Structures are given as structure tokens and as C-alpha cells.
Amino acid sequence: MHATPAKPSALTVREAAVVADVSVRKVHQMIDEGLLPDEVVVKGSRERRLDPSACMIIRFNATAGLRLSKPMRTKVAKKMRKIDPMLVEAYRMVLDEITIDMSRAAEENRRRLGEMEAAKAMVVSDPDVRGGLPVLMGTRLGVYEVAGLIEAGSMDEALAAYPSLTPELARAAVLFAKAHPRTGRPRKAGGTPANDAHLVATRVFSADELEGGAAGNAT
């Protein structure tokens, strides 16, 4: 059994997209089409924010959920939203004789949520430090400078260029920059994730079989 870490804070749509490894456009589309339960969309904010439990629903809808009807996807989403996003073992459910096992994806989701939360904590903005530009905690290193150097070169080059930079801070810079790109420089928040759930009617289908349509009769 895994210990259950504290639940992360609400995410921006882009942060959720980065965690789920899908595009920002797809996340907005899922919200608009009602594929995400109203309860995971945080109210009272000028921009859309999502409960961390939305990440698994987003990933499911972008992968194995594509093989299911919309009513079934809605059923799964309602059940998923009640699961602690940092808990892995609970992501196996049976609905209408179909078993959905998202445990493997949940493990990855838990790791990525933790990394996102840590990255946000390692980035600070102080008007007295470089005019308020986001910098890495305990340094004067600009987040976008570090991320840009790593993107154009390598982690080793960045560590050599900035003696105060640690691998942990460097990874935080890359992730934060991806989730919070500079204005005017939109980036994709992911591609098409692998189909990492198993759908079962009378047996467990592999991810390859799902992608090939073997589970079509289970919808």
C-alpha cells in the first residue's frame, strides 16, 4: 500500500493538461462538452481552474474512454471524481460488466501531480528580485532562462552554466515553464497519450488490443 500524500491545490487548465499529457484545447473541449463533472471545475475564479481529480478523468477521456459511449464515460467520470487523485489502488472499477483498470495511469498521474506541486513551490516572484520575474527559490535564476537553456541544450549545460542550480530546481524550471509559458509563446501541453487503461467485458484487453479496436463490442 502507498502512503497517501496531501491533496494538491487546484490547477489551471494548462497545469491539468500538462499533468494529463494532453493539449490545453482538448481540456477546454472536454469541459465544454460536459465530459468533466461540474464538481471538478472550481467556481469563483476569473479563469477556469480544476480540482486535481480532473487529471485522471481527462487522461481517461483522451485514451481508453474514446472506446466508450458518452453515457458510459460520464459514469466513469462521476466515479473517478470521488477518488483521491493521490491514491493509486482505487483506480479499478466495474461498471455494467466492464472493468476499467486505470492503476498504471494513476501511478503516473500521482507522480506528475506531485512534480507539478513541487515545481510551483520552487518558483517565487518578488518585486525586489529582478523586477518580480519568476525565479527559482533561493536563487536569482530566471525560470524561463533556465528552461530555455535546457530546451536548447541539455541539463548538464544548464548545471554547468549556473553553479547555484540543482537538478531538482532545473526540473522544476522546465515543468513550470511548460505549464506557465511566457505570454505570446503558447506551447502544447502534451501530445496524444498512450492508451494506458484496460477495458474488460469478458476478459482484460491489452492497450494494444484497445488501440486496434478489439474492445469495440464492449461499448
Rosetta silent file (secondary structure, phi, psi, omega in degrees, C-alpha in Angstrom):
SEQUENCE: MHATPAKPSALTVREAAVVADVSVRKVHQMIDEGLLPDEVVVKGSRERRLDPSACMIIRFNATAGLRLSKPMRTKVAKKMRKIDPMLVEAYRMVLDEITIDMSRAAEENRRRLGEMEAAKAMVVSDPDVRGGLPVLMGTRLGVYEVAGLIEAGSMDEALAAYPSLTPELARAAVLFAKAHPRTGRPRKAGGTPANDAHLVATRVFSADELEGGAAGNAT
SCORE:     score description
SCORE:     0.000 S_00000001
   1 L     0.000  137.384  176.442    0.000    0.000    0.000 S_00000001
   2 L   -86.639  146.109  169.696    1.199    3.505   -0.838 S_00000001
   3 L   -70.347  147.712 -176.719    1.012    6.285    1.701 S_00000001
   4 L   -99.741  108.134  179.878   -1.441    8.944    0.575 S_00000001
   5 L   -67.724  167.187  177.723    0.200   12.388    0.236 S_00000001
   6 L   -61.740  146.773 -178.638   -1.755   15.575    0.835 S_00000001
   7 L   -69.744  132.083  179.844   -4.107   16.506   -1.981 S_00000001
   8 L   -65.090  164.867  178.878   -2.613   19.104   -4.346 S_00000001
   9 L   -77.057  171.182  179.232   -4.182   22.527   -4.780 S_00000001
  10 L   -58.864  148.775 -175.576   -6.498   23.483   -7.642 S_00000001
  11 E  -112.701  149.832  167.806   -4.869   23.552  -11.071 S_00000001
  12 E   -71.544  165.687  178.659   -5.128   25.868  -14.028 S_00000001
  13 H   -60.457  -40.677 -179.702   -6.378   24.245  -17.212 S_00000001
  14 H   -66.862  -40.448  177.792   -2.843   24.282  -18.616 S_00000001
  15 H   -61.153  -44.210  178.692   -1.399   22.716  -15.471 S_00000001
  16 H   -63.180  -38.523  179.084   -4.022   19.958  -15.627 S_00000001
  17 H   -64.515  -40.311  178.935   -3.251   19.449  -19.322 S_00000001
  18 H   -65.242  -44.179  179.404    0.468   19.094  -18.588 S_00000001
  19 H   -62.438  -44.394 -178.056   -0.201   16.568  -15.815 S_00000001
  20 H   -80.158  -11.193  178.985   -2.603   14.580  -18.001 S_00000001
  21 L    63.470   46.046  173.453   -0.303   14.938  -21.046 S_00000001
  22 L  -132.026  173.646 -179.025   -2.962   16.243  -23.421 S_00000001
  23 L   -78.387  154.226  176.881   -3.416   19.572  -25.188 S_00000001
  24 H   -60.667  -40.219 -179.961   -4.997   22.572  -23.487 S_00000001
  25 H   -57.741  -41.301 -179.665   -7.540   22.717  -26.302 S_00000001
  26 H   -64.754  -37.332  179.803   -8.687   19.185  -25.531 S_00000001
  27 H   -65.191  -46.568  177.739   -9.211   20.004  -21.870 S_00000001
  28 H   -60.178  -39.018  179.427  -11.362   23.035  -22.694 S_00000001
  29 H   -63.252  -41.610  178.268  -13.263   20.883  -25.194 S_00000001
  30 H   -62.865  -39.836  178.036  -13.953   18.250  -22.529 S_00000001
  31 H   -64.061  -47.518 -177.233  -15.282   20.929  -20.176 S_00000001
  32 H   -64.013  -32.468 -178.394  -17.490   22.443  -22.894 S_00000001
  33 L   -88.041    1.446  177.636  -18.847   19.030  -23.909 S_00000001
  34 L    76.146   20.297  179.599  -19.713   18.096  -20.323 S_00000001
  35 L   -82.765  -12.632  173.547  -17.198   15.248  -20.155 S_00000001
  36 L  -108.117  129.171 -179.632  -15.828   16.618  -16.894 S_00000001
  37 L   -58.350  146.320  179.509  -18.259   16.660  -13.942 S_00000001
  38 H   -55.933  -30.626 -175.199  -19.261   20.139  -12.778 S_00000001
  39 H   -66.942  -20.331 -179.058  -17.825   19.309   -9.367 S_00000001
  40 H   -91.725   -8.164  177.143  -14.235   19.230  -10.668 S_00000001
  41 E   -93.418  113.649 -175.054  -14.480   22.706  -12.223 S_00000001
  42 E   -72.325  128.146 -178.429  -13.645   25.198   -9.473 S_00000001
  43 L   -87.935  164.023  172.782  -16.123   28.062   -9.297 S_00000001
  44 L    79.860   18.374  178.773  -15.499   31.695   -8.477 S_00000001
  45 L  -119.284  148.443 -179.361  -12.306   32.173  -10.468 S_00000001
  46 L   -67.183  -30.336  175.714  -11.686   34.503  -13.402 S_00000001
  47 L  -117.391  156.734  179.438  -10.069   31.650  -15.278 S_00000001
  48 L   -62.182  130.623  173.775  -11.047   28.021  -15.350 S_00000001
  49 E  -129.346  150.447 -174.009   -9.459   26.010  -12.559 S_00000001
  50 E  -125.537  145.321  171.479   -9.798   22.312  -11.945 S_00000001
  51 L   -66.835  145.071 -179.927   -9.730   20.027   -8.954 S_00000001
  52 L   -55.206  -26.631  178.856   -6.716   17.675   -9.142 S_00000001
  53 L   -63.908  -16.784  179.656   -9.115   14.732   -9.526 S_00000001
  54 H   -67.088  -26.217 -174.149   -9.887   16.073  -13.021 S_00000001
  55 H   -60.950  -42.703  179.248   -6.476   14.956  -14.316 S_00000001
  56 H   -68.103  -36.322  178.517   -7.328   11.254  -14.279 S_00000001
  57 H   -66.373  -41.330  178.336  -10.705   11.924  -15.908 S_00000001
  58 H   -61.115  -47.891 -178.288   -9.007   13.989  -18.604 S_00000001
  59 H   -63.301  -41.799  178.901   -6.458   11.267  -19.290 S_00000001
  60 H   -61.040  -46.901 -178.522   -9.148    8.585  -19.376 S_00000001
  61 H   -62.711  -29.202 -178.207  -11.287   10.594  -21.819 S_00000001
  62 H   -86.075   -9.585 -176.729   -8.256   11.110  -24.083 S_00000001
  63 L  -123.320 -106.047 -174.132   -7.277    7.432  -24.131 S_00000001
  64 H   -62.305  -27.885  179.846   -9.366    4.364  -23.336 S_00000001
  65 H   -60.782  -22.270  179.378  -12.515    6.431  -22.847 S_00000001
  66 H   -63.151  -19.520  179.694  -12.615    7.040  -26.581 S_00000001
  67 H   -86.454   -3.495 -176.662  -13.787    3.420  -26.924 S_00000001
  68 L  -109.901  158.761  175.414  -16.826    4.033  -24.738 S_00000001
  69 L   -70.054  160.505 -179.610  -20.129    5.767  -25.318 S_00000001
  70 H   -61.287  -42.462  177.098  -20.579    9.226  -23.825 S_00000001
  71 H   -58.111  -39.589  179.510  -23.055    7.979  -21.158 S_00000001
  72 H   -69.127  -39.412  177.883  -20.516    5.370  -20.028 S_00000001
  73 H   -62.690  -36.506  178.073  -17.720    7.922  -19.982 S_00000001
  74 H   -65.477  -39.707  176.726  -19.921   10.152  -17.835 S_00000001
  75 H   -60.537  -46.431 -179.253  -20.488    7.261  -15.405 S_00000001
  76 H   -62.279  -44.199 -177.969  -16.769    6.644  -15.142 S_00000001
  77 H   -61.115  -41.370 -179.165  -16.050   10.344  -14.625 S_00000001
  78 H   -65.037  -34.152  178.543  -18.568   10.623  -11.787 S_00000001
  79 H   -76.202  -38.977 -179.366  -16.974    7.674  -10.052 S_00000001
  80 H   -64.364  -35.593 -175.214  -13.438    8.897  -10.642 S_00000001
  81 L   -65.042  -17.701 -179.798  -14.097   12.327   -9.178 S_00000001
  82 L   -88.668   -4.248 -178.000  -14.721   10.713   -5.775 S_00000001
  83 L   -94.437  133.952  175.624  -11.279    9.079   -5.732 S_00000001
  84 L   -58.897  123.103 -176.328   -8.355   10.815   -4.081 S_00000001
  85 L   -64.035  -15.392  179.599   -6.044   11.704   -7.020 S_00000001
  86 L   -94.375    2.569  179.457   -3.016   10.694   -4.959 S_00000001
  87 L  -101.264  127.367 -176.271   -4.391    7.192   -4.358 S_00000001
  88 L   -92.251  -43.766 -168.765   -3.390    4.555   -6.910 S_00000001
  89 L   -63.157  -24.170 -174.231   -5.029    1.345   -5.726 S_00000001
  90 L   -79.997   -7.060 -173.563   -8.609    2.622   -6.038 S_00000001
  91 L   -84.337   50.825  171.099   -8.455    3.167   -9.789 S_00000001
  92 E  -137.906  122.037 -174.585  -10.088   -0.110  -10.717 S_00000001
  93 E  -140.631  154.515  178.681  -13.861   -0.128  -11.138 S_00000001
  94 E  -117.762  123.924  179.794  -16.592   -2.303  -12.574 S_00000001
  95 E  -136.363  122.199  176.644  -19.442   -0.692  -14.476 S_00000001
  96 L    49.048   48.851  176.842  -22.061   -2.574  -16.488 S_00000001
  97 L    68.185    9.272  175.131  -19.881   -5.701  -16.737 S_00000001
  98 E  -110.280  125.716  176.591  -16.913   -3.677  -17.974 S_00000001
  99 E   -96.537  129.184  178.994  -13.876   -3.488  -15.702 S_00000001
 100 E  -114.660  116.987 -177.620  -11.787   -0.358  -16.041 S_00000001
 101 E  -113.832  104.876 -179.327   -8.312   -0.574  -14.586 S_00000001
 102 L  -107.001   19.789 -173.959   -6.514    2.783  -14.513 S_00000001
 103 H   -59.949  -42.255 -178.975   -3.964    1.805  -11.862 S_00000001
 104 H   -64.548  -43.600  177.874   -0.954    2.175  -14.146 S_00000001
 105 H   -67.196  -34.695 -179.540   -2.107    5.595  -15.322 S_00000001
 106 H   -65.548  -36.600  177.824   -2.952    6.577  -11.742 S_00000001
 107 H   -62.703  -45.013  177.891    0.618    5.862  -10.642 S_00000001
 108 H   -65.826  -40.675  179.249    1.942    8.155  -13.365 S_00000001
 109 H   -61.416  -42.884  179.895   -0.719   10.761  -12.564 S_00000001
 110 H   -61.806  -42.924  179.491    0.239   10.735   -8.883 S_00000001
 111 H   -63.938  -45.857 -176.510    3.906   11.277   -9.758 S_00000001
 112 H   -68.787  -36.782  175.673    3.165   14.109  -12.193 S_00000001
 113 H   -62.037  -43.747  178.861    0.789   15.847   -9.774 S_00000001
 114 H   -61.833  -41.286  179.443    3.485   15.724   -7.102 S_00000001
 115 H   -65.684  -39.245  179.423    6.054   17.138   -9.504 S_00000001
 116 H   -64.771  -44.170  179.758    3.712   19.963  -10.526 S_00000001
 117 H   -62.769  -42.234  179.519    3.012   20.880   -6.915 S_00000001
 118 H   -65.864  -40.990 -179.859    6.735   20.825   -6.105 S_00000001
 119 H   -62.033  -43.035  179.689    7.601   22.939   -9.158 S_00000001
 120 H   -63.636  -34.740 -179.579    5.093   25.617   -8.179 S_00000001
 121 H   -72.530  -23.764 -177.213    6.540   25.697   -4.676 S_00000001
 122 H   -89.998   -3.288  179.832   10.084   26.171   -6.031 S_00000001
 123 E  -110.260  128.557 -178.843    9.212   29.212   -8.139 S_00000001
 124 E  -128.344  157.963  177.825    8.842   32.601   -6.459 S_00000001
 125 L  -135.637  119.807 -176.944    8.154   36.129   -7.617 S_00000001
 126 L  -132.165  124.657 -179.723    9.325   39.120   -5.588 S_00000001
 127 L   -54.707  -25.840 -178.672    9.154   42.734   -6.839 S_00000001
 128 L   -86.897   -4.444  179.383   12.560   43.322   -5.229 S_00000001
 129 L  -117.780  108.121  177.819   14.189   40.439   -7.101 S_00000001
 130 H    54.162   37.777  174.563   14.686   41.019  -10.823 S_00000001
 131 H    67.203   20.892  177.937   11.611   43.201  -11.004 S_00000001
 132 H    90.394    3.750  176.623    9.239   40.437   -9.992 S_00000001
 133 L   -64.026  144.837  178.282   10.196   37.971  -12.711 S_00000001
 134 L   -64.482  125.867  179.273    9.635   34.339  -11.631 S_00000001
 135 E  -126.305  163.565  178.062   12.880   32.947  -10.247 S_00000001
 136 E   -78.189  134.736 -175.116   13.900   29.669   -8.683 S_00000001
 137 L   -50.597  132.362  177.687   13.641   29.656   -4.904 S_00000001
 138 L    79.617    5.035  179.924   16.841   30.674   -3.121 S_00000001
 139 L  -137.214  176.632  171.248   18.444   31.991   -6.321 S_00000001
 140 L  -109.684   19.545 -177.226   18.182   34.878   -8.757 S_00000001
 141 L   -80.028  122.916  177.538   17.910   32.463  -11.681 S_00000001
 142 E   -67.913  133.682 -178.626   15.055   33.245  -14.042 S_00000001
 143 H   -58.101  -45.542 -175.098   12.775   30.267  -14.605 S_00000001
 144 H   -73.923  -28.994  175.315   12.463   30.889  -18.336 S_00000001
 145 H   -64.322  -47.292 -179.258   16.205   31.444  -18.777 S_00000001
 146 H   -64.947  -47.364 -178.962   16.974   28.090  -17.179 S_00000001
 147 H   -61.883  -39.632 -179.952   14.188   26.275  -19.015 S_00000001
 148 H   -65.081  -40.098  178.992   15.251   27.838  -22.320 S_00000001
 149 H   -65.623  -41.180  179.222   18.855   26.793  -21.872 S_00000001
 150 H   -66.436  -40.637 -179.269   17.850   23.219  -21.070 S_00000001
 151 H   -65.578  -38.942 -178.194   15.467   23.126  -24.017 S_00000001
 152 H   -81.905  -26.004 -178.171   18.116   24.461  -26.418 S_00000001
 153 L  -124.903 -101.456 -179.474   20.966   22.438  -24.958 S_00000001
 154 L  -159.089  168.027  176.365   20.896   19.998  -22.087 S_00000001
 155 H   -61.250  -42.710 -178.862   20.503   19.676  -18.346 S_00000001
 156 H   -61.408  -39.192  179.022   24.287   19.295  -17.967 S_00000001
 157 H   -64.242  -41.423  179.777   24.902   22.553  -19.830 S_00000001
 158 H   -65.780  -42.081 -179.878   22.485   24.416  -17.573 S_00000001
 159 H   -65.429  -34.332  179.050   24.042   22.975  -14.409 S_00000001
 160 H   -73.351  -33.863 -177.665   27.495   23.978  -15.635 S_00000001
 161 H   -75.187  -31.095 -176.498   26.346   27.493  -16.540 S_00000001
 162 L  -123.101   98.181 -177.666   24.632   28.164  -13.217 S_00000001
 163 L   -58.701  -27.914 -179.028   26.598   26.932  -10.154 S_00000001
 164 L   -84.081   -3.159 -178.756   23.628   27.608   -7.835 S_00000001
 165 L   -84.155  135.412  174.612   21.337   25.441   -9.949 S_00000001
 166 L  -110.432  160.248  177.426   20.481   21.934   -8.753 S_00000001
 167 H   -56.986  -37.394 -179.710   18.921   19.154  -10.841 S_00000001
 168 H   -64.250  -44.759  178.057   15.748   19.454   -8.767 S_00000001
 169 H   -66.425  -36.920  179.758   15.454   23.184   -9.429 S_00000001
 170 H   -63.245  -44.633  178.766   16.256   22.647  -13.103 S_00000001
 171 H   -64.453  -36.816  178.096   13.451   20.108  -13.491 S_00000001
 172 H   -63.561  -40.239 -179.912   11.103   22.487  -11.677 S_00000001
 173 H   -62.412  -44.893 -179.221   12.003   25.276  -14.107 S_00000001
 174 H   -62.532  -46.076 -177.630   11.257   23.110  -17.148 S_00000001
 175 H   -68.102  -43.192  179.947    7.911   21.934  -15.777 S_00000001
 176 H   -62.634  -43.184 -179.751    6.835   25.375  -14.562 S_00000001
 177 H   -64.080  -33.512  178.286    7.723   26.960  -17.913 S_00000001
 178 H   -69.984  -38.736 -178.355    5.705   24.310  -19.726 S_00000001
 179 H   -82.326  -20.371 -178.633    2.675   24.876  -17.500 S_00000001
 180 L  -135.044   67.246 -177.653    3.079   28.675  -17.480 S_00000001
 181 L   -64.120  153.652  177.965    4.552   29.716  -20.830 S_00000001
 182 L   -61.060  146.227  179.643    5.506   33.325  -21.339 S_00000001
 183 L   -55.685  133.302  179.224    2.738   35.490  -22.754 S_00000001
 184 L    88.319   -1.393  178.853    2.684   35.328  -26.513 S_00000001
 185 L  -127.926   65.910 -179.165    4.511   31.991  -26.620 S_00000001
 186 L   -64.360  143.662  178.890    1.820   29.310  -26.347 S_00000001
 187 L  -128.019  154.837  172.354    3.056   25.758  -26.150 S_00000001
 188 L   -68.737  144.021 -179.857    1.471   22.390  -26.471 S_00000001
 189 L  -102.124   21.952  179.689    0.864   20.768  -23.124 S_00000001
 190 L   144.062  168.946  179.541    1.304   17.259  -24.411 S_00000001
 191 L  -108.464 -136.762  176.577    0.601   15.062  -27.374 S_00000001
 192 L   -99.881  107.909 -175.756   -1.585   12.024  -27.737 S_00000001
 193 L   -67.651  154.860  177.382   -1.006    9.912  -24.644 S_00000001
 194 L   -64.868  150.574  178.912   -0.723    6.172  -24.862 S_00000001
 195 L   -77.599   99.311 -168.747   -3.869    4.210  -24.183 S_00000001
 196 L  -111.144   23.340  174.232   -2.992    3.136  -20.660 S_00000001
 197 L  -116.994  152.054  174.676   -6.274    1.750  -19.330 S_00000001
 198 E  -105.047  129.556  174.032   -7.625   -1.761  -19.685 S_00000001
 199 E  -108.086  136.032 -174.660  -11.303   -2.199  -20.542 S_00000001
 200 E  -127.634  130.424  170.472  -12.792   -5.586  -19.798 S_00000001
 201 L  -105.733  -70.538  176.122  -16.020   -7.215  -20.929 S_00000001
 202 L  -108.991   -8.007  178.581  -15.359  -10.929  -20.551 S_00000001
 203 L  -158.511  174.069  179.029  -11.587  -10.616  -20.200 S_00000001
 204 E   -86.535  127.313  175.198   -8.863   -7.991  -19.861 S_00000001
 205 L   -92.897  142.471  175.673   -7.857   -6.322  -23.111 S_00000001
 206 L   -77.770  165.863  177.960   -4.310   -5.091  -23.523 S_00000001
 207 H   -60.099  -39.170  179.842   -3.567   -1.495  -24.505 S_00000001
 208 H   -63.876  -40.058  178.995   -2.552   -2.684  -27.992 S_00000001
 209 H   -66.245  -36.917  178.132   -5.840   -4.503  -28.439 S_00000001
 210 H   -62.421  -46.179 -179.514   -7.765   -1.412  -27.372 S_00000001
 211 H   -63.827  -28.141  179.535   -5.962    0.731  -29.901 S_00000001
 212 L   -86.833   -1.783  175.838   -6.741   -1.879  -32.559 S_00000001
 213 L    92.081   10.725 -177.545  -10.457   -1.847  -31.729 S_00000001
 214 L   -66.059  -20.684 -178.666  -10.706   -5.249  -30.025 S_00000001
 215 L   -95.277   10.587 -177.759  -12.827   -3.736  -27.269 S_00000001
 216 H   -56.425  -33.903 -178.688  -15.365   -2.230  -29.636 S_00000001
 217 H   -79.472   -0.867  178.910  -18.022   -4.753  -28.638 S_00000001
 218 H   -92.328    1.138 -178.309  -17.600   -3.725  -25.006 S_00000001
 219 L   -94.192    0.000    0.000  -19.171   -0.319  -25.564 S_00000001
